Amino acid sequence: MVLAGDVFYSEAMAKRMLRFLLRAVRSGARVLVGDPGRAFLPRERFHELAGYDVPVPPALESVRVKHTTVWELDGACRGSPASVSPCCSGGGRRPPTSGGRTWRRSPTTWGSTTWW
């Protein structure tokens, strides 16, 4: 699994990170990205898993709460519905979401996790 946070803040960084993340997903890794709405996130390559309102220092973001989204990179599945495409991570199966929580698969049970 590869986790990346707020890495699409400039065009140059977005290009470098996307190449790296695509290599990871094509090698079999699940790639999750936390992004607060940056302009250079290539949304057409991702699907949304969850969204959160995160408290932030007003001096840093000019707001008290910033909406942040957790995305999963689709890799070679570009343009295919993730729910039916077996090439996406998890064989096309998506973890359920409920009430602001995202669920992850553990070896024996479904467990709750929080993304910050």
C-alpha positions as CSV (number, residue, x, y, z in Angstrom):
1,M,0.0,0.0,0.0
2,V,1.2,3.5,-0.9
3,L,-0.2,6.5,1.0
4,A,0.3,10.0,-0.3
5,G,-0.9,13.3,1.2
6,D,-1.3,16.7,-0.4
7,V,1.2,16.0,-3.2
8,F,-0.6,17.6,-6.1
9,Y,0.1,21.2,-5.2
10,S,2.1,22.1,-8.3
11,E,2.1,20.9,-11.9
12,A,5.7,19.7,-11.7
13,M,5.1,17.8,-8.5
14,A,1.9,16.3,-9.8
15,K,3.6,14.9,-12.9
16,R,6.4,13.3,-10.8
17,M,4.0,11.9,-8.2
18,L,1.6,10.5,-10.8
19,R,4.4,8.6,-12.6
20,F,5.6,7.2,-9.3
21,L,2.1,6.3,-8.1
22,L,1.1,4.7,-11.4
23,R,4.2,2.5,-11.3
24,A,3.2,1.4,-7.8
25,V,-0.4,0.6,-8.7
26,R,0.7,-1.3,-11.8
27,S,3.0,-3.3,-9.6
28,G,0.1,-4.4,-7.5
29,A,0.1,-1.8,-4.7
30,R,-3.1,-0.1,-3.5
31,V,-2.6,3.7,-3.8
32,L,-4.5,6.1,-1.7
33,V,-4.1,9.9,-1.8
34,G,-5.4,12.5,0.6
35,D,-6.0,15.8,-1.1
36,P,-7.6,19.0,0.1
37,G,-8.8,20.1,-3.4
38,R,-5.5,21.0,-5.1
39,A,-5.8,22.1,-8.7
40,F,-3.3,19.6,-10.1
41,L,-4.9,16.4,-8.8
42,P,-5.8,14.4,-12.0
43,R,-9.3,13.5,-10.9
44,E,-10.0,11.4,-14.0
45,R,-7.5,8.8,-12.8
46,F,-8.9,8.5,-9.3
47,H,-12.2,7.5,-7.6
48,E,-13.3,9.0,-4.3
49,L,-13.3,6.8,-1.2
50,A,-14.2,9.3,1.5
51,G,-14.4,13.0,2.4
52,Y,-13.6,14.7,5.7
53,D,-13.8,18.2,7.2
54,V,-10.4,18.6,8.8
55,P,-9.6,21.4,11.3
56,V,-6.6,23.5,10.0
57,P,-4.7,26.5,11.4
58,P,-6.4,29.6,9.9
59,A,-3.0,31.2,9.4
60,L,-2.0,28.4,7.1
61,E,-5.2,27.9,5.0
62,S,-7.2,31.1,5.7
63,V,-10.1,28.9,6.9
64,R,-10.7,26.9,10.1
65,V,-12.0,23.8,8.4
66,K,-10.8,22.3,5.1
67,H,-12.7,19.6,3.2
68,T,-10.2,16.8,2.3
69,T,-10.9,13.8,0.1
70,V,-9.3,10.3,0.2
71,W,-8.9,9.1,-3.4
72,E,-7.8,5.7,-4.8
73,L,-5.7,5.6,-8.0
74,D,-7.3,3.5,-10.7
75,G,-4.0,2.8,-12.6
76,A,-4.6,0.9,-15.8
77,C,-8.4,1.0,-15.3
78,R,-8.7,4.6,-16.6
79,G,-12.1,5.0,-18.0
80,S,-13.5,1.7,-16.7
81,P,-16.1,1.6,-13.9
82,A,-14.1,0.6,-10.8
83,S,-17.0,-1.5,-9.6
84,V,-16.8,-3.9,-12.5
85,S,-13.2,-3.8,-13.6
86,P,-11.0,-6.7,-12.3
87,C,-7.8,-4.8,-13.0
88,C,-8.4,-2.3,-10.2
89,S,-7.0,-2.9,-6.8
90,G,-9.1,-5.3,-4.8
91,G,-10.4,-7.0,-7.9
92,G,-12.8,-4.2,-8.5
93,R,-14.3,-4.5,-5.1
94,R,-14.6,-1.3,-3.1
95,P,-14.6,-1.0,0.6
96,P,-18.0,0.2,2.0
97,T,-18.3,3.7,3.4
98,S,-20.7,4.9,6.1
99,G,-21.2,8.0,8.2
100,G,-17.9,9.6,7.4
101,R,-16.0,6.3,8.1
102,T,-14.0,4.3,5.6
103,W,-13.6,0.6,6.1
104,R,-10.6,-1.5,5.3
105,R,-10.2,-5.2,4.9
106,S,-8.1,-6.9,7.6
107,P,-7.2,-10.6,7.2
108,T,-10.3,-11.8,9.1
109,T,-12.8,-8.9,9.7
110,W,-13.9,-5.5,8.5
111,G,-12.4,-2.8,10.8
112,S,-12.8,0.9,11.1
113,T,-10.0,3.3,10.2
114,T,-9.8,7.1,10.1
115,W,-7.8,9.1,7.5
116,W,-6.1,12.3,8.6
